[in-house]
Amino acid sequence: MKRTLLLIFAAFALMIGSFIWFVTTWDASAEEPVSMTQPIHIGATT
């Protein structure tokens, strides 16, 4: 039981650590945008 909880905690720590590493090393100027947000037009357009 204690070993299982330690493994679960280690997995969460690894996920959180990798996410923090990803965010801190992200260089937005080196990446191209993935998509553009387009407004949704509802109703008739004239």
N, C-alpha and C positions, 0 to 999 in steps of 0.2 A: 504493500500500500504506500509506504513512504517513498519507495523507489519510483513508483508510478507518478506520484505527485511531483517528485524532483524532475522527472523526464518532461512532464507537462510544463512545469515552470521553466525549464531550460529551453523548450521549444518556443514558448511565449517570449522569453528574453531574446532569443535569436531573431524572431520575427520583428520585435520592436527595435532591436539594435540595427537590423538591416534596413528597416524603414527610415530610422534616423540617419543612417549613413547615406541612404539614397537622397533624402531631402537636403542634407548639408552639402553634398557634392554635386547637386543638380546645377547645371549651367544653362539657363534658359536661352541665352544668346547663341549658344552653339546648336540648338535644336530648332527644327522647323515646326510650325504649328501643325497639330494633327487634324484639326477641323476648324471650321468657322461657324459661329452661331448665326443662324438666319432668323429674322423675325417671322412669326406666324401671322399671316393675314387671314382674318375671319370676315366673311361676308363678301358682298360684291365689290369689285374694284372697277372704277370708272375712269 
